[in-house]
Amino acid sequence: MRLRSGFPWAVPLVLVVVLAWAGYTGHIWEDYYITYRAAKNLATGIGLTFTAGERVHSFTSPLGVLLPAAASLLTGNTSDTAALWIFRLMGAAALAETVLLVRQAFRRLAAGTVAAGLVTALVLSDVKIVDYTINGMETPFLLLFLTWTWWALVTVPPRQWLHLGLAWAGLMWTRPDAFVYIGSLTLGTLVFRPTESSWRERLGWLRGYAAAGLATIVLYLPWLLWAWSYYGTPIPHTITAKGLFRPEVTAGQLWEWVKAFPGRVVADHSIMAGTFLPAYGFNTGWPAWSIHAAFGLALLAIVLWVIPRVRWEARVASLAAAVGQFYLYSFVGFATPWYLPPVALLALVALVLAWGQLWTGAGSGPDSAFGVKWQRAGLGAVAALCVLGATTVALGAAYQLRWQQAIIEEGQRRQIGLWLREHARSNGDTVFLEPLGYIGFYSNLKMLDYPGLSSPEVVAARQRADSHSYPFCWSELIMDLQPDWLVLRPYEAKAIRERAPEVFGNFYPLARVFDVQTQIDAIGWIPGRVFLQNDGTFEVYRRRDGLPRGVGLRPINAAALTRRDSWGQPAYDSGPNLVAHAPSSLEFAKPPRARWLSGGFGIFEGAYADAKNATDGAVFSIQFIDAEGKTKVLLERALHPLDALADRGLQSFRVGLPANRAGRIKLEVSPGPAGNNAFDWSYWSSLLLEFPHS
């Protein structure tokens, strides 16, 4: 692509801004290390995967992993820091090209020098555009190919089909969901671009777009075929993990989302406002004026396309921004910060083109010189306020991210990863957590991350779990997967404790707390403090020795019982024990996949400490009752602890259960041979349903 920008100062300006940002903040996004672990494995000959020996498509962007791998190779795989700076320079160059393309388009469209200067200033003061250019993400390349697409559609250069084919292929190589922007920009052009003969001329455009689509397929297909042969599927595992429990999108569902979109925008400002806010800037401590201004500008940008008098090039960008917001609200459902820069760029292009139209119109109408002066003064004031506001937010975000990098990323998450590496029994130790990047890279252990970006095991466990919501399904996932380590935020641990307290009580004692909250509190003023506080404390738990391996576990406590009859009072939990005085009868559901029941039973020591006031024994029975009501005895054992030393204390057991059959498990304790239940202080202990993983 040959560009004659006419703005030689634009490139050094972009480079100075983004590299100064990198130097001051030092910011490295968490997800960079998810991708870089796979990139470095590729560069060092291990393979393009997160965990050695496992072919898992643990990244979404092909360019986002291949370019860091190339950067690592350029350093001889000797310096991760140097590799990152090489990748940052690549990103800075891509953003510089992006700015040049926007400025060239503005010049060709006669949008005006002032508008070109304004769009440059707003792009370089947008927090996420600048930060995601240098923090290790694929964002600047996405923005480059996105801008190239819009530029080729609205300026109609020679061999437009080739420009579009290259740009579209670049978008797909950068992020597979980029077809959302390819389709919306192309549709906007077909609808809004003026034409002399409506259908004939548009038919010619369609031929060109078809040729561009064919070029895109030719250029992107090699990656799809390679990924299919290497991973067994062309679909990134990250997409599988994130979309696991999304409903199937039918035409009816899509229409319902379209109808609900305006209401969702009004009810939930987080995604719309997040367009121009710092990452996770909504409800994390940023001033109200910045949130309201960001929401207002983003909302204005996505409605410009419905206004007929707005120039068509702006309407194309506006429609694409609106479709991007719809995609985020409906398919993503969260203000995911790295998804927002393309929407922000399209919104800025649409807004500034519309602003430039007003600016130019103010000087060409029949109004008096006095009127023109005041119209332009008002427009200038609006532009100045936008640049001032964006710059103020950007400076505040730079200060915040400097602390974020120092305290959270380097001082917290990196240290957790290094600690795990030092304390792991072997390189095969497994770690369950949500923040996969730093901890996964610096520990270099097998990660069982939620939602399963690098681990098919987690995705399979999520499919098996009864609960699917974060973090309330975590107790089930942990007991199913049995990782060696848990790395949890306090609110994640709290959710597990409330749902299944035995996870910590019986299986995972606390090993270490990493807490930097006092360092965060010591910062006198910082915007978005909550962003840091969210990761200010992590609790690390270690799996207790002696637990069964290779199977998923589901603890059975009083809450899991469908029947808990026992003498005196219903059965109840006491630590790991389920207290059920004889005679007692307990029942709980047996899922089809459950293959074993393990645990223990016994009679409390006080029941036979005094021979004159002692139990005469009890009979423990485990039965399976199938769906037809047929009963099968799985275990029966009489205990006489007063007379038999072997019957004292905890009696361990593990019984097989009928495979692939649902039913009920009944636990019965009967009084001794005389039918006397005095001192029959019986209990069951640490009951576990065991599930094979295959």
PLY file of the C-alpha trace (Angstrom):
ply
format ascii 1.0
element vertex 694
property float x
property float y
property float z
element edge 693
property int vertex1
property int vertex2
end_header
0.00 0.00 0.00
1.59 3.26 -1.13
0.62 6.36 0.78
1.38 9.97 -0.04
0.20 11.53 3.15
1.40 15.10 2.81
1.70 15.19 6.60
5.34 14.27 7.35
5.01 15.33 10.98
2.20 12.86 11.72
4.43 9.79 11.92
6.96 11.13 14.43
4.11 12.59 16.46
2.43 9.19 16.74
5.71 7.48 17.61
6.55 10.05 20.27
3.12 9.78 21.91
2.87 5.99 22.03
6.50 5.31 22.95
6.39 7.99 25.65
3.27 6.27 26.98
5.09 2.92 26.98
8.12 4.40 28.69
6.13 6.18 31.39
3.53 3.52 32.22
5.54 0.40 31.37
2.13 -1.18 30.95
1.88 -4.79 29.77
-1.65 -6.11 29.47
-2.49 -9.36 31.26
-3.55 -11.08 28.03
-0.22 -10.38 26.35
1.41 -13.05 28.48
-1.30 -15.55 27.58
-0.37 -15.11 23.94
3.35 -14.65 24.50
3.70 -17.98 26.33
2.46 -19.71 23.17
4.55 -17.38 20.96
7.71 -18.13 22.89
6.99 -21.85 22.78
6.78 -21.53 19.00
9.98 -19.51 18.80
11.88 -22.01 20.93
10.66 -25.03 18.97
8.16 -26.41 21.48
5.15 -25.66 19.28
2.43 -23.08 18.94
0.57 -23.91 22.12
0.31 -22.73 25.70
1.38 -25.96 27.41
4.15 -28.12 25.98
2.78 -31.33 24.52
-0.81 -30.07 24.28
-2.04 -28.71 20.97
-4.54 -26.16 22.21
-5.45 -23.05 20.18
-5.04 -20.79 23.23
-5.02 -17.45 21.37
-7.51 -15.65 19.17
-5.32 -13.52 16.90
-2.89 -15.24 14.51
-0.94 -11.99 14.04
-1.11 -11.39 17.78
0.91 -14.56 18.38
3.08 -14.78 15.27
4.52 -11.27 15.50
5.65 -11.68 19.16
7.16 -15.04 18.16
9.08 -13.26 15.39
10.12 -10.60 17.89
11.43 -13.27 20.25
13.38 -14.88 17.41
14.94 -11.51 16.59
16.38 -11.46 20.11
17.64 -15.01 19.79
15.00 -15.96 22.39
17.24 -14.37 25.00
15.18 -11.39 26.17
11.45 -11.22 26.77
11.79 -7.49 27.45
13.51 -6.82 24.13
10.92 -8.95 22.32
8.14 -6.87 23.84
9.77 -3.61 22.78
10.18 -4.91 19.22
6.48 -5.79 19.23
5.68 -2.34 20.62
7.58 -0.74 17.75
5.58 -2.83 15.30
2.37 -1.63 16.95
3.51 1.99 16.94
4.27 1.77 13.23
0.82 0.27 12.60
-0.88 3.11 14.49
1.19 5.67 12.58
-0.03 4.14 9.31
-3.57 4.24 10.69
-3.33 7.97 11.37
-1.84 8.59 7.92
-4.69 6.72 6.26
-7.33 8.68 8.17
-5.65 11.98 7.34
-5.26 11.05 3.69
-8.93 10.09 3.51
-9.93 13.41 5.08
-7.83 15.25 2.49
-9.29 13.32 -0.46
-12.79 13.86 0.89
-12.13 17.59 1.27
-13.01 17.36 4.94
-10.64 20.18 5.78
-7.27 20.60 7.42
-8.84 21.55 10.74
-10.89 18.34 10.83
-7.82 16.27 9.95
-5.94 17.89 12.82
-8.85 17.29 15.19
-9.19 13.59 14.36
-5.43 13.17 14.82
-5.57 14.83 18.23
-8.54 12.72 19.36
-7.01 9.44 18.19
-3.75 10.19 20.01
-5.57 11.20 23.20
-7.84 8.17 23.26
-6.71 6.09 26.25
-7.37 2.61 24.93
-6.13 3.25 21.39
-2.78 4.45 22.72
-2.48 1.93 25.56
-3.46 -1.11 23.49
-0.92 -0.07 20.89
1.96 -0.66 23.31
0.67 -3.04 25.99
1.11 -6.20 23.93
-2.25 -6.62 22.23
-3.04 -6.95 18.51
-5.15 -3.76 18.57
-2.97 -1.44 16.41
-2.95 -3.95 13.56
-6.71 -4.32 13.81
-7.08 -0.53 13.65
-4.76 -0.34 10.65
-6.69 -2.88 8.59
-10.01 -1.41 9.74
-8.97 2.07 8.61
-7.59 0.69 5.37
-11.01 -0.89 4.71
-12.89 2.37 5.35
-10.33 4.36 3.34
-10.64 2.02 0.33
-14.45 2.10 0.47
-14.87 5.86 0.69
-11.96 7.10 -1.48
-12.35 4.38 -4.17
-8.67 4.11 -5.14
-7.51 2.33 -8.30
-7.76 -1.46 -7.94
-10.09 -0.99 -5.02
-10.81 -4.72 -4.89
-7.14 -5.46 -4.16
-6.97 -2.88 -1.38
-10.11 -4.33 0.15
-8.93 -7.91 -0.23
-5.65 -7.14 1.53
-7.36 -5.11 4.25
-10.06 -7.71 4.87
-7.53 -10.53 4.99
-5.47 -8.46 7.44
-8.55 -8.01 9.62
-9.23 -11.73 9.68
-5.59 -12.51 10.44
-5.81 -10.03 13.30
-9.10 -11.15 14.83
-11.65 -13.63 13.45
-14.68 -11.60 14.58
-13.53 -8.73 12.34
-16.06 -9.90 9.75
-18.53 -7.82 11.81
-16.74 -4.66 10.68
-16.08 -5.92 7.15
-19.80 -6.54 6.68
-21.04 -3.35 8.32
-18.64 -1.03 6.48
-19.44 -2.67 3.14
-23.19 -2.57 3.80
-22.98 1.09 4.80
-21.18 1.90 1.58
-23.78 0.12 -0.53
-26.60 1.95 1.24
-25.21 5.46 1.68
-22.78 6.04 -1.19
-24.41 8.32 -3.78
-24.89 6.93 -7.28
-26.29 8.12 -10.57
-27.89 4.82 -11.60
-28.87 3.03 -8.45
-28.86 -0.68 -9.22
-26.47 -0.80 -12.21
-23.68 1.03 -10.45
-24.19 -0.85 -7.21
-24.04 -4.11 -9.14
-20.59 -3.07 -10.32
-19.56 -2.38 -6.72
-20.78 -5.82 -5.74
-18.56 -7.40 -8.39
-15.58 -5.59 -6.93
-16.50 -6.61 -3.41
-16.88 -10.21 -4.55
-13.37 -10.08 -6.03
-12.13 -8.62 -2.73
-13.87 -11.41 -0.85
-12.19 -14.01 -3.05
-8.80 -12.40 -2.40
-9.56 -12.48 1.33
-10.34 -16.19 1.21
-7.15 -16.93 -0.72
-5.06 -14.98 1.79
-6.75 -16.22 4.98
-7.42 -19.83 3.99
-3.81 -21.01 4.54
-4.07 -20.12 8.21
-7.43 -21.88 8.58
-6.12 -25.02 6.91
-2.95 -25.04 8.99
-4.86 -24.46 12.24
-7.30 -27.21 11.31
-4.49 -29.68 10.67
-2.51 -28.67 13.78
-5.28 -28.25 16.35
-7.99 -30.43 14.81
-10.31 -27.44 14.38
-10.02 -23.99 12.79
-12.00 -22.44 15.67
-9.77 -20.93 18.38
-10.25 -22.61 21.73
-10.60 -19.14 23.25
-13.82 -18.65 21.28
-15.07 -22.09 22.32
-14.38 -21.32 25.99
-15.93 -17.85 25.97
-19.00 -18.86 24.00
-19.68 -22.19 25.69
-22.98 -21.29 27.29
-24.17 -18.69 24.79
-27.57 -19.52 23.31
-27.70 -20.62 19.71
-28.25 -17.54 17.59
-31.33 -18.01 15.44
-32.95 -15.43 13.20
-35.64 -14.96 15.82
-33.10 -14.50 18.61
-31.17 -11.99 16.51
-34.32 -9.98 15.87
-35.12 -9.96 19.58
-31.64 -8.60 20.27
-32.10 -5.90 17.65
-35.38 -4.80 19.25
-33.83 -4.85 22.73
-30.69 -2.94 21.73
-31.99 0.64 22.24
-33.39 -0.29 25.64
-30.15 -1.96 26.68
-28.16 1.13 25.70
-30.37 3.26 27.92
-30.43 0.77 30.81
-26.75 -0.18 30.77
-24.31 2.66 30.11
-21.19 0.61 30.81
-20.38 -0.54 27.27
-21.32 2.70 25.54
-19.45 4.85 28.06
-16.57 2.38 28.00
-15.95 3.30 24.36
-13.95 6.38 25.36
-13.13 5.57 29.00
-9.97 3.84 30.24
-10.09 0.06 30.57
-12.71 -0.91 33.13
-13.33 2.78 33.70
-17.05 2.47 34.44
-17.82 2.37 38.18
-14.18 2.09 39.23
-13.72 5.60 40.55
-13.46 7.81 37.48
-15.22 11.19 37.79
-18.86 11.37 36.72
-18.20 14.04 34.07
-15.89 11.68 32.16
-18.47 8.88 32.22
-21.33 11.13 31.08
-19.21 12.74 28.34
-17.98 9.37 27.08
-21.52 7.98 26.99
-22.89 11.05 25.21
-20.22 11.06 22.50
-20.51 7.32 21.89
-24.29 7.55 21.68
-24.10 10.47 19.23
-21.62 8.56 17.08
-23.90 5.54 16.62
-26.97 7.58 15.59
-25.32 9.79 12.97
-26.01 7.22 10.28
-29.78 7.78 10.52
-29.44 11.52 9.77
-29.77 12.01 5.98
-27.88 15.34 5.81
-24.73 13.93 7.39
-22.12 13.20 4.72
-22.23 9.61 3.59
-18.65 8.73 4.56
-19.44 9.64 8.16
-22.66 7.62 8.03
-20.70 4.55 6.89
-18.34 4.87 9.89
-21.29 5.57 12.20
-23.21 2.49 11.05
-20.14 0.30 11.56
-19.69 1.76 15.06
-23.36 1.05 15.81
-23.04 -2.54 14.60
-19.89 -2.90 16.70
-21.77 -1.71 19.78
-24.65 -4.06 19.01
-22.17 -6.92 18.73
-20.69 -6.06 22.13
-24.06 -5.67 23.87
-25.62 -8.78 22.35
-22.83 -11.30 21.78
-20.14 -10.24 24.26
-22.35 -8.66 26.91
-19.55 -6.84 28.72
-17.43 -3.72 28.21
-14.42 -5.82 27.24
-11.82 -3.06 26.87
-9.73 -4.60 24.07
-12.87 -4.98 21.93
-13.66 -1.27 22.12
-10.81 0.53 20.25
-12.17 -0.29 16.76
-15.57 1.08 17.79
-13.86 4.14 19.26
-11.89 4.79 16.06
-14.96 4.48 13.85
-16.90 6.72 16.22
-14.17 9.38 16.15
-14.04 9.31 12.34
-17.82 9.70 12.12
-17.98 12.46 14.73
-15.12 14.51 13.29
-16.38 14.19 9.71
-19.79 15.45 10.85
-18.11 18.20 12.86
-16.01 19.14 9.81
-19.15 19.30 7.69
-20.61 21.85 10.10
-17.33 23.76 10.23
-17.09 23.98 6.44
-20.79 24.78 6.12
-20.46 27.63 8.60
-18.09 29.36 6.21
-20.04 28.79 3.01
-23.59 29.77 3.93
-25.41 33.11 3.45
-24.98 34.08 7.10
-23.24 37.29 8.03
-19.59 37.29 8.92
-20.67 37.82 12.52
-22.82 34.67 12.43
-20.06 32.62 10.82
-17.64 33.80 13.46
-19.87 32.67 16.32
-20.77 29.36 14.67
-17.12 28.53 14.24
-16.35 29.75 17.73
-18.95 27.35 19.10
-17.67 24.46 17.00
-14.11 25.29 18.00
-15.08 25.34 21.66
-16.71 21.91 21.33
-13.60 20.53 19.64
-11.31 22.06 22.24
-13.40 20.65 25.09
-13.29 17.19 23.55
-9.53 17.27 23.10
-9.01 18.75 26.57
-11.32 16.20 28.19
-9.75 13.27 26.34
-6.24 14.47 27.18
-7.15 14.92 30.85
-8.55 11.39 31.01
-5.49 10.05 29.17
-3.06 11.71 31.59
-5.02 10.36 34.55
-5.06 6.89 32.99
-1.31 7.00 32.38
-0.78 7.76 36.07
-3.15 4.98 37.05
-1.52 2.43 34.74
1.95 3.30 36.01
0.80 2.24 39.50
-1.14 -0.70 38.06
1.99 -2.03 36.42
4.24 -1.48 39.44
1.93 -2.73 42.21
-0.45 -5.22 40.58
1.30 -6.65 37.54
4.92 -6.68 38.67
4.48 -6.60 42.43
1.54 -8.97 42.68
0.67 -11.26 39.77
4.23 -11.78 38.57
5.31 -12.59 42.12
2.52 -15.14 42.51
3.71 -16.87 39.35
7.32 -16.96 40.54
6.24 -18.22 43.99
4.21 -21.03 42.44
7.15 -22.06 40.29
9.37 -22.18 43.36
6.91 -24.14 45.53
5.46 -26.53 42.94
6.26 -30.19 43.42
6.90 -30.55 39.68
6.34 -28.81 36.35
3.17 -30.89 36.05
1.46 -29.14 38.96
-1.92 -27.69 37.96
-3.25 -24.27 38.93
-6.89 -23.16 38.88
-7.45 -19.41 38.51
-8.98 -16.70 36.37
-6.07 -14.27 35.59
-4.09 -16.55 33.29
-1.46 -14.18 31.87
1.27 -13.16 34.29
0.78 -16.07 36.69
0.67 -18.61 33.88
3.75 -17.21 32.14
5.96 -16.78 35.19
4.96 -20.06 36.85
5.14 -22.02 33.57
2.88 -24.62 35.18
-0.15 -26.38 33.75
-2.97 -23.85 34.06
-6.63 -24.74 34.54
-7.96 -21.28 33.87
-11.54 -20.10 33.93
-13.24 -20.02 31.44
-10.74 -22.45 29.87
-8.78 -20.36 27.35
-5.77 -22.66 27.59
-7.40 -25.75 29.06
-9.98 -28.00 27.38
-10.30 -29.75 30.75
-12.00 -26.68 32.22
-14.39 -26.41 29.29
-15.31 -30.09 29.72
-15.79 -29.58 33.47
-18.04 -26.58 32.81
-20.17 -28.75 30.56
-20.49 -31.31 33.35
-21.26 -28.77 36.10
-24.78 -28.12 37.35
-24.10 -24.40 37.80
-22.62 -22.31 35.00
-22.28 -18.82 36.48
-19.00 -17.24 37.56
-17.79 -17.75 40.25
-20.60 -19.88 41.69
-19.71 -22.88 39.53
-16.13 -22.87 40.80
-16.69 -25.25 43.71
-17.91 -27.88 41.25
-15.07 -27.21 38.82
-12.43 -27.42 41.54
-13.73 -30.70 42.94
-14.06 -32.08 39.43
-10.58 -31.06 38.23
-8.71 -31.33 41.55
-5.96 -28.86 40.71
-2.85 -28.78 42.87
-3.23 -25.04 43.49
-6.02 -22.47 43.64
-5.32 -18.77 43.10
-8.43 -16.83 44.12
-9.54 -13.30 44.76
-11.31 -12.97 48.13
-14.76 -12.61 46.56
-14.15 -15.74 44.49
-13.12 -17.66 47.61
-16.18 -16.30 49.42
-18.52 -17.59 46.69
-16.91 -21.04 46.90
-17.09 -21.03 50.69
-20.77 -20.10 50.70
-21.66 -22.80 48.18
-19.35 -25.60 49.37
-17.38 -24.82 52.55
-15.84 -28.29 52.55
-13.67 -27.30 49.57
-11.43 -25.33 51.91
-12.26 -27.21 55.11
-11.42 -30.68 53.82
-9.43 -30.37 50.63
-7.61 -27.06 50.13
-5.93 -25.41 53.13
-4.64 -21.87 52.72
-0.98 -21.74 51.68
-0.24 -18.04 51.18
-1.94 -14.65 50.93
-0.58 -12.03 48.53
-1.89 -8.63 49.60
-0.84 -5.22 48.26
-3.94 -3.30 49.38
-1.89 -1.17 51.80
0.29 -0.04 48.89
-2.80 0.91 46.90
-4.27 2.75 49.89
-1.01 4.66 50.32
-1.46 6.35 46.93
-2.93 9.72 47.79
-4.91 10.38 44.61
-5.53 8.00 41.75
-8.45 7.73 39.33
-9.95 4.29 38.89
-8.62 3.04 42.23
-11.12 0.15 42.21
-9.39 -1.26 39.13
-6.27 -1.83 41.24
-8.14 -2.93 44.34
-9.87 -5.72 42.42
-6.53 -7.53 42.18
-5.01 -6.20 45.38
-5.46 -9.48 47.27
-5.05 -13.08 46.15
-5.33 -16.18 48.28
-3.34 -19.26 47.26
-4.58 -22.68 48.38
-2.73 -25.98 48.08
-4.37 -29.36 47.57
-4.20 -31.60 50.61
-2.12 -34.76 50.20
-3.80 -38.15 49.97
-6.86 -37.22 47.91
-7.78 -39.54 45.01
-6.37 -38.60 41.62
-7.75 -38.95 38.14
-11.41 -38.54 39.01
-13.76 -35.66 39.65
-15.14 -35.33 43.15
-18.46 -34.12 44.50
-18.68 -33.81 48.29
-21.87 -35.04 49.95
-22.89 -32.95 52.95
-26.17 -32.32 54.73
-27.26 -29.83 52.08
-26.89 -32.47 49.36
-29.22 -34.92 51.09
-32.77 -35.45 49.90
-33.51 -37.37 53.10
-31.68 -36.99 56.42
-33.64 -38.89 59.05
-31.79 -39.77 62.23
-32.68 -40.38 65.85
-33.17 -37.24 67.93
-32.59 -34.68 65.17
-31.94 -34.59 61.42
-28.43 -35.42 60.27
-26.11 -32.43 60.35
-22.57 -31.42 59.36
-19.81 -31.25 61.94
-16.53 -30.53 60.19
-15.92 -33.33 57.68
-18.45 -35.55 59.44
-22.12 -36.07 58.71
-23.59 -36.87 62.13
-26.52 -39.31 61.99
-27.39 -41.08 65.27
-28.73 -44.60 64.74
-31.26 -45.49 63.62
-30.75 -43.21 60.64
-31.55 -43.20 56.94
-29.96 -40.72 54.54
-30.47 -40.43 50.80
-28.99 -38.39 47.98
-29.14 -38.47 44.20
-26.74 -40.57 42.21
-25.96 -38.90 38.84
-25.49 -41.26 35.89
-21.78 -40.45 35.58
-20.93 -41.17 39.24
-18.86 -44.39 39.39
-17.66 -44.57 42.98
-18.60 -43.43 46.45
-15.77 -43.03 48.94
-15.41 -41.77 52.47
-15.64 -43.24 55.92
-17.96 -44.13 58.77
-17.68 -44.86 62.44
-18.88 -44.40 65.99
-17.56 -41.48 68.02
-14.99 -42.44 70.65
-17.10 -41.21 73.56
-19.69 -43.90 72.81
-17.40 -46.68 74.04
-14.99 -44.92 76.42
-16.93 -46.15 79.45
-17.72 -49.88 79.27
-20.70 -49.51 81.60
-22.28 -46.82 79.43
-21.34 -47.82 75.91
-22.79 -48.70 72.56
-23.39 -52.34 71.76
-22.50 -51.60 68.17
-24.23 -50.55 64.96
-24.63 -51.77 61.38
-23.69 -49.48 58.49
-25.19 -50.06 55.07
-24.80 -48.43 51.64
-27.47 -49.19 49.03
-28.19 -48.18 45.46
-31.84 -47.71 44.47
-32.45 -47.51 40.73
-35.19 -45.62 38.88
-37.55 -48.63 39.17
-37.07 -48.84 42.92
-34.87 -51.94 42.92
-32.31 -51.98 45.72
-28.75 -53.28 45.58
-26.59 -53.46 48.71
-23.14 -52.10 47.98
-21.63 -52.34 51.46
-22.73 -53.64 54.86
-20.53 -53.62 57.91
-21.22 -54.09 61.63
-19.03 -52.24 64.11
-18.50 -53.37 67.73
-15.95 -50.83 68.95
-16.26 -51.84 72.61
-15.02 -55.37 71.91
-13.07 -55.05 68.64
-10.16 -52.63 68.45
-10.28 -52.71 64.63
-13.82 -51.29 64.73
-12.69 -48.16 66.53
-12.03 -44.89 64.75
-12.76 -44.02 61.14
-13.47 -46.91 58.78
-12.59 -45.97 55.21
-14.42 -47.33 52.17
-14.71 -46.94 48.41
-17.53 -48.74 46.63
-18.31 -49.01 42.96
-21.58 -47.61 41.63
-23.57 -48.84 38.61
-22.19 -47.20 35.48
-24.33 -44.78 33.48
-27.37 -45.27 35.70
-29.17 -42.62 37.69
-30.81 -43.38 40.98
-30.44 -42.83 44.71
-27.86 -43.75 47.30
-29.19 -44.73 50.73
-26.96 -44.66 53.80
-28.46 -46.54 56.75
-27.23 -47.09 60.30
-29.12 -49.66 62.37
-28.76 -50.27 66.13
-26.74 -53.25 67.37
-27.97 -56.83 67.72
-30.22 -56.06 70.72
-31.93 -53.22 68.90
-30.65 -50.82 71.55
-29.57 -47.48 70.09
-28.15 -46.06 73.31
-24.77 -44.47 72.68
-25.00 -45.29 68.97
-23.25 -42.04 68.14
-22.69 -42.89 64.51
-21.44 -40.73 61.67
-20.38 -40.73 58.03
-17.27 -38.80 57.04
-15.81 -37.05 53.97
-18.31 -38.58 51.56
-17.31 -38.13 47.93
-19.00 -39.10 44.71
-16.26 -39.83 42.19
-16.65 -39.24 38.44
-14.33 -40.52 35.68
-13.12 -37.68 33.44
-13.43 -39.64 30.22
0 1
1 2
2 3
3 4
4 5
5 6
6 7
7 8
8 9
9 10
10 11
11 12
12 13
13 14
14 15
15 16
16 17
17 18
18 19
19 20
20 21
21 22
22 23
23 24
24 25
25 26
26 27
27 28
28 29
29 30
30 31
31 32
32 33
33 34
34 35
35 36
36 37
37 38
38 39
39 40
40 41
41 42
42 43
43 44
44 45
45 46
46 47
47 48
48 49
49 50
50 51
51 52
52 53
53 54
54 55
55 56
56 57
57 58
58 59
59 60
60 61
61 62
62 63
63 64
64 65
65 66
66 67
67 68
68 69
69 70
70 71
71 72
72 73
73 74
74 75
75 76
76 77
77 78
78 79
79 80
80 81
81 82
82 83
83 84
84 85
85 86
86 87
87 88
88 89
89 90
90 91
91 92
92 93
93 94
94 95
95 96
96 97
97 98
98 99
99 100
100 101
101 102
102 103
103 104
104 105
105 106
106 107
107 108
108 109
109 110
110 111
111 112
112 113
113 114
114 115
115 116
116 117
117 118
118 119
119 120
120 121
121 122
122 123
123 124
124 125
125 126
126 127
127 128
128 129
129 130
130 131
131 132
132 133
133 134
134 135
135 136
136 137
137 138
138 139
139 140
140 141
141 142
142 143
143 144
144 145
145 146
146 147
147 148
148 149
149 150
150 151
151 152
152 153
153 154
154 155
155 156
156 157
157 158
158 159
159 160
160 161
161 162
162 163
163 164
164 165
165 166
166 167
167 168
168 169
169 170
170 171
171 172
172 173
173 174
174 175
175 176
176 177
177 178
178 179
179 180
180 181
181 182
182 183
183 184
184 185
185 186
186 187
187 188
188 189
189 190
190 191
191 192
192 193
193 194
194 195
195 196
196 197
197 198
198 199
199 200
200 201
201 202
202 203
203 204
204 205
205 206
206 207
207 208
208 209
209 210
210 211
211 212
212 213
213 214
214 215
215 216
216 217
217 218
218 219
219 220
220 221
221 222
222 223
223 224
224 225
225 226
226 227
227 228
228 229
229 230
230 231
231 232
232 233
233 234
234 235
235 236
236 237
237 238
238 239
239 240
240 241
241 242
242 243
243 244
244 245
245 246
246 247
247 248
248 249
249 250
250 251
251 252
252 253
253 254
254 255
255 256
256 257
257 258
258 259
259 260
260 261
261 262
262 263
263 264
264 265
265 266
266 267
267 268
268 269
269 270
270 271
271 272
272 273
273 274
274 275
275 276
276 277
277 278
278 279
279 280
280 281
281 282
282 283
283 284
284 285
285 286
286 287
287 288
288 289
289 290
290 291
291 292
292 293
293 294
294 295
295 296
296 297
297 298
298 299
299 300
300 301
301 302
302 303
303 304
304 305
305 306
306 307
307 308
308 309
309 310
310 311
311 312
312 313
313 314
314 315
315 316
316 317
317 318
318 319
319 320
320 321
321 322
322 323
323 324
324 325
325 326
326 327
327 328
328 329
329 330
330 331
331 332
332 333
333 334
334 335
335 336
336 337
337 338
338 339
339 340
340 341
341 342
342 343
343 344
344 345
345 346
346 347
347 348
348 349
349 350
350 351
351 352
352 353
353 354
354 355
355 356
356 357
357 358
358 359
359 360
360 361
361 362
362 363
363 364
364 365
365 366
366 367
367 368
368 369
369 370
370 371
371 372
372 373
373 374
374 375
375 376
376 377
377 378
378 379
379 380
380 381
381 382
382 383
383 384
384 385
385 386
386 387
387 388
388 389
389 390
390 391
391 392
392 393
393 394
394 395
395 396
396 397
397 398
398 399
399 400
400 401
401 402
402 403
403 404
404 405
405 406
406 407
407 408
408 409
409 410
410 411
411 412
412 413
413 414
414 415
415 416
416 417
417 418
418 419
419 420
420 421
421 422
422 423
423 424
424 425
425 426
426 427
427 428
428 429
429 430
430 431
431 432
432 433
433 434
434 435
435 436
436 437
437 438
438 439
439 440
440 441
441 442
442 443
443 444
444 445
445 446
446 447
447 448
448 449
449 450
450 451
451 452
452 453
453 454
454 455
455 456
456 457
457 458
458 459
459 460
460 461
461 462
462 463
463 464
464 465
465 466
466 467
467 468
468 469
469 470
470 471
471 472
472 473
473 474
474 475
475 476
476 477
477 478
478 479
479 480
480 481
481 482
482 483
483 484
484 485
485 486
486 487
487 488
488 489
489 490
490 491
491 492
492 493
493 494
494 495
495 496
496 497
497 498
498 499
499 500
500 501
501 502
502 503
503 504
504 505
505 506
506 507
507 508
508 509
509 510
510 511
511 512
512 513
513 514
514 515
515 516
516 517
517 518
518 519
519 520
520 521
521 522
522 523
523 524
524 525
525 526
526 527
527 528
528 529
529 530
530 531
531 532
532 533
533 534
534 535
535 536
536 537
537 538
538 539
539 540
540 541
541 542
542 543
543 544
544 545
545 546
546 547
547 548
548 549
549 550
550 551
551 552
552 553
553 554
554 555
555 556
556 557
557 558
558 559
559 560
560 561
561 562
562 563
563 564
564 565
565 566
566 567
567 568
568 569
569 570
570 571
571 572
572 573
573 574
574 575
575 576
576 577
577 578
578 579
579 580
580 581
581 582
582 583
583 584
584 585
585 586
586 587
587 588
588 589
589 590
590 591
591 592
592 593
593 594
594 595
595 596
596 597
597 598
598 599
599 600
600 601
601 602
602 603
603 604
604 605
605 606
606 607
607 608
608 609
609 610
610 611
611 612
612 613
613 614
614 615
615 616
616 617
617 618
618 619
619 620
620 621
621 622
622 623
623 624
624 625
625 626
626 627
627 628
628 629
629 630
630 631
631 632
632 633
633 634
634 635
635 636
636 637
637 638
638 639
639 640
640 641
641 642
642 643
643 644
644 645
645 646
646 647
647 648
648 649
649 650
650 651
651 652
652 653
653 654
654 655
655 656
656 657
657 658
658 659
659 660
660 661
661 662
662 663
663 664
664 665
665 666
666 667
667 668
668 669
669 670
670 671
671 672
672 673
673 674
674 675
675 676
676 677
677 678
678 679
679 680
680 681
681 682
682 683
683 684
684 685
685 686
686 687
687 688
688 689
689 690
690 691
691 692
692 693
